Amino acid sequence: METHDSLLNHAKEYLRHVLNDTAPDSVLAVAWDEFYKMYDDVIRRFTISRGVPYSQLDDCAQEVWSDVMRRLTLFDRPADRPGLRYWLYTIVRSKVADIFRKNNRFTTVLEDQPEPLDSAADPAALYEKNWESQLLLSLLEQMKSELSPTNHAVLKLRLIEGKSVQETASELGIKPEQVRYGYHRAKLKLQSAISLVMGEPIGSTKKSL
């Protein structure tokens, strides 16, 4: 979903009037209502996807919108940077981390973590890493029909298990060149899948892909 520049600009202008305590005209008011309806659902879906319980969904969404209203007038996306959906996602991510810190719910959220947790680590960072891993695993499962068995295995070994090219080649009984080529092809499909879900690549995936 893309936001038309005119709608975004009208929404920003509406907020400038609100922040300056001046009355926006009816055109700007209608534009803001449309903008809000368009992205409230996106914000709530992002919030739910990060594990916030439904009982706290409204409060978290309200906190996100408070930040959006303060900061949207400063939002300006150059052509080579992530768009509005990803900008909203980063705000949701920050607010959700605050909620989990306050509620101290990370023991429950991470109870199925396969490795021992470092007690000195930041709980929000641990949750972030776990959530992104689960998202990648889910997308990989959905992509089985789109990838050859070999390329699917290459992507999982390299991206999820963190194995080197040589280790992957040895485990699958193929040449390192096949690993590099297969990983390149598979990661392009994964990047497209992530963009459909999030609008832009998620943090750790953006670095590792």
Buried (B, 14 or more C-beta within 10 A) or exposed (E): EEBEEEBBEBBBBBBBBBEEEEEBEEEBBEBBEBBBEEBEEBBBEBBBBBBBEEEBBEEBBEBBBEBBBEEBBEBEEEEEEBEBBBBBBBBBBEBBBEBBBEEEBBEEBBEEBEEEBEEEEEBBEBBBBBBBBEBBEEBBEEBEEEBEEBBBBBBBBBBEEEBEBEBBBEBBEBEBEBBBBBBEBBBEBBBEBBBEBBBBBBBBBEEEB
